[in-house]
Amino acid sequence: MQKSTLMTSRRSAIAAFDMQVINQYKISTSFRLVYVLDSKSLLIIVSRKDGVRQVAFNAEDVGDNVQRFLAGLDPSQVASRVQSSDGTRELDDDQFFLAVASNIHKIYKKGILADDIYAQHLEEIGYWREACNAEGCINYLHLENLSDVVEDSMVYRVKPEEISFWNLIWKSVVTKSGSIC
């Protein structure tokens, strides 16, 4: 296991590690772990032979102690936020439609939407939900200039093997993060 720090400054750092984790069954998992920290975000990139995974966190949420922030996260929470090069994420339609309706309701409660427009949006969302067509709903919301509602509503199913992977490597991710601050 070796570390190579590519760049460091007060609030920006890139650190890379070649890692190997052996779980209780003596199965070896080799991966490359890269942290990218700047004033806006913390990006964690994990590269393995089966693809690249990355997860990003808002720098304001992370605060000044990266290791403490990461230690407070549950690996299954992390797994649900991961973007993967192998395209294994699958939109959870039920949760998506609930989140969309909730986000539309929040906008309505702020007084941004008129009653009739609010009702129209809910009716349209209901139509797309009955049709089991999240993509159609996403397109509708984009056309209605409600893209932010879409972004906040994307909820993905997490495959069990993805949770297992993050459970396996999370302790190493947290431990090595102490080197980047």
Buried (B, 14 or more C-beta within 10 A) or exposed (E): EEEEEEEBEEEBBBBBBEBEBEEEEEEEBEBEBBBBBBEEBBBBBBBBEEEBBBBBBEBEEBEEEBBBBBBEBEBBEBBBBBEBEEEBBEBBBEBBBBBBBEBBBEBBEEEEBEEEBBEEBBEBBEEBBEEEBBEBBBEBBEEBEBEEBBEEBBBBBBBEEBBBBBBBBBEBBBBBBEBBB
